[in-house]
């Protein structure tokens, strides 16, 4: 339904008052209290349509729109305004979050109908509803939600609220709603304004009685009240009074004096009412019906509890009802608990006084009620109430406290509900497995103990139940810490033996122990490193092996409950042998045949035992073992064949290593040399060139040879590559005597046996044909020689004796071996131009030609070309000797190689 009132405001027009319409707001739905989330449509009513409507929320302009309706969902006071009019009266809306609300119209006039609705929130299903007025129970609505008053009066003013409960016992209460019925006196101005247009209009009359609660037989004055428009004093009303349907009296006055008959009970069962009408009887209105109570002392009241005291449970609603079977109204009831007043309530008509109590544990005790209507207080019989308190959620405690316990500890589980009526049954659980249960006849809880093992880790909880359903505690986690067991250390190497450079894995693992476990690794009590196993199990440490890593290893496991040490494990790190060093130890500076040389082979690093092998030119000499490491030696008696390259080899099973080669030169002492004299003929003659050949059959080079004549040294020469050397000597008469030679290679000089040489004087030609051939050859080249000598005429030349030796002999070794002649005619010894030529005896003829410039007239015994001398060499070519200084005389020397056929040499005479 739409609720609205049109209010007229008089505005002066030409000295008179003209009605001006004030906007009125109507609501749809017509309630001022609505649930949150719902909407209310506001309509601004005016006499005629306007161009715009302005809406207010509080003092703030909410919206200005051309429509007279507005849908809102916010709490507050709403007003509307139109052009040329004042603001409407405010309408307060409440959008409530409560589960239960009481809905009522915003304004009600006397005589109007009044509907109150007890409305629960959507989704909520209430079993019962009870309406209270001024904290006194008004009516049980049951499953109905509305309470209807046909004709509202001032007696209906007050504060209303409703209570509701679910099937399962939950109770709800609405906020209070104040109902203020507008009296006719307050509306008289309105009726006066309406009477300005209709004089016969008047409001519905109200019947009042004085006194309102008379005693039986006491006179009562009934008054029928209404009001006409004041400006129409010529209009009169006729009043009639009735009891039920019997006429009691009538008149122009609005009052009647009568008496109340004797009644049985608390009130007169008759209904009184009045009627007012105009003379024309065009307007006739009846008042409300009124019952008049008779004042009778109250009887002792009866107190009842619902539900009964044996079923009173904390958290439920308890209804206390107090009723006196007889007694005049109004009756004031009081509810008391242990002489303490809980509630006072006044009942004005036939009903039972009730009081609802939301039970708590402290509500146990003795209850009674009193009734009083002014004629004496009467007291009910006491009723005992024992409030059963459902157990609260229990609390589980673990002793010893803390999230970690150690295996073997005694664990005490205590479960206690802070509130709850005994007996309480406690049960203990690990996971969903029950551990045990017991009943506690009084407060204080219960306990359960267990000796911990690793399997007791998990989540624990307990339940408490005293017949109203078990309550479960919060879970408690327990981790049973198992001390780490003695770990086992395992060494894992890539081969059967641990070798330097290998990566060895050290694995440490404790078979039991709660994680995390800290593992530490030790080598000879020196920590190598540590590692965590956050989830248990073992850990590893990788170690690159060196020689120093040999020794004892151990590991340690610690999870905070004491470190455990493993047994020691020995590791022997095998070191591959390094390249050995070969050392030769001889008794003197040089190795000499017959000496015993020590070959020492040693590897600086390498695990024993080490096998050493000794080699000479890759031929194994022998082997030796060093069981404790270090080096090994091998003794060798030297012979000449022992010269050469020596090496050794070290092997400890991880690969043989060879040393560098060492060169050993075995020095052989020079043997006693043999001296050989070679002459051109069978006899040594003055002027012959004799070759002295000295040679030692054995001896290490270089060998220095010395030549002696009668123990007087003639000269010396070295044989750098061994063998013998020669010494050429031009014979004179003084050269006869004993000759010897000496060989020395630093190990002691050896002297040859003496050889006697007898030099014969020159008496004639040794060979005529040879001389003739040589002379012919020389003459044939004389011209060429002369021309060659002319070209070198200014070049000085030197001549002298020559020492010859093996081809390896150096020239410097023979510079001092032969006499040198200066400033006198000498023999020019013809030798091969090419020193690489090695002609055989008899194949080459050597000639020396000497020409002395400035002495063109030689002696008579010499030819014009000088003296010519020839001889045939018997042993190899001769080499020319460079002069050590310029010769003073002007002599031209020339070497001429003459090829001549082999000739026979006549025996010397």
Buried (B, 14 or more C-beta within 10 A) or exposed (E): EEBBBEBBEEEEEEEEEEBBBBBBBBBBBBBBBBBEEEEBEBBBBBBEEBEEBBBBBEEEEBEEEEEBEBEBEEBBEBBBBBEEBEEBBBBEBBBBEBBBBBBBBBBBBBBBEBBBBBBBBEEEEBEBBBBBBEEBBBBBBEEEBEBEBEBBBEEBBBEBBBBBBBEEEBBBBBEBBEBEBBBBEEBBEBBBBBBBEEBBBBBBBBBBBEBEBBEBEEEBEBBBBBBBBEEBEEBEBBBBBBBEEEEBBBEEEBBBEBEBEEBEBBBBEBBBBBBBBBEEEEBEBBBBBBBBBBBBBBEEBBBBBBEEBEEBBBBBBBBBBBBBEEBBBBBBBBBBBEEEEBBBBBBBEEBBBBBBBEBEEEBBBEBBBBBBBBEEEBBBEBBEBEBBBBBBBBBBBBBEEEEBBBBEBEBEBBBBBEBBBEEBBBBBBBEEEEBBBEEBEEEEBBBBEBEBEEEBBBEBBBBBBBBBEBBBBEBBEBEBBBBBEBBBBBBEBEEEEBBBEBEBEBBBBBEEBBBEBBBBBBBEEEEBEBBEBEEBEBBBBEBEBEEEBBBEBBBBBBBBBEBBBBEBBEBEBBBBBEBBBBBBEBEEEBBBBEBEBEBBBBBEEBBBEBBBBBBBEEEEBEBBEBEEBEBBBBEBEBEEEBBBEBBBBBBBBBEBBBBEBBEBEBBBBBBBBBBBBBBBBEBBBBBBBBBBBBBBEEBBBBBBBBBBBEEEEBBBBBBEEBBBBBBBBBBEEEBBBEBBBBBBBBBEBBBBEBBEBEBBEEEEEBBEEBBEBBEEBBEEBBEEBBEBBEEEEEEBBBBBBBBBBBEBBEEEBBBEBBEBBBEEBBBBBBBBEEEEEEBEEBBBBBBBBBBBEEEEEBEEEEEEBBBBBBBBBBBBBBBBBEBEEEBEBBBBBBBBBBEBEEBEBEEBE
